[in-house]
């Protein structure tokens, strides 16, 4: 075996050792959510999140009406614009699961 082959095998072995150490470190990390950007007071929950590169949006949940509003910062116009919204009651069923029926826009079942 030549010196180059020995060096190659040594590098491969050290790569496997480093990969194993990396896997051990990653597996010890907790899988918890970071809620440091969430504010919840009265009937409102506010959260900022990165939605695109160099863009953050503000998500507002009105807990009384179950409405989600999404605002984005428009730096060119120096203003905040409403970019979307949804009724959370429509997105998440409160009945505890799918009853096997399709729902139309009015909430009535179709077969």
Secondary structure, DSSP 4 states (H G I P E B T S, - for coil): --HHHHHHHHHHHHHHHHHHHHHHHHHTS------TTEEEETTEEEEEEEEETTEEEEEEEETTTTEEEEEEEETTTTEEEEEEEEEHHHHS-SSSS--S-EE-TTS-EE-
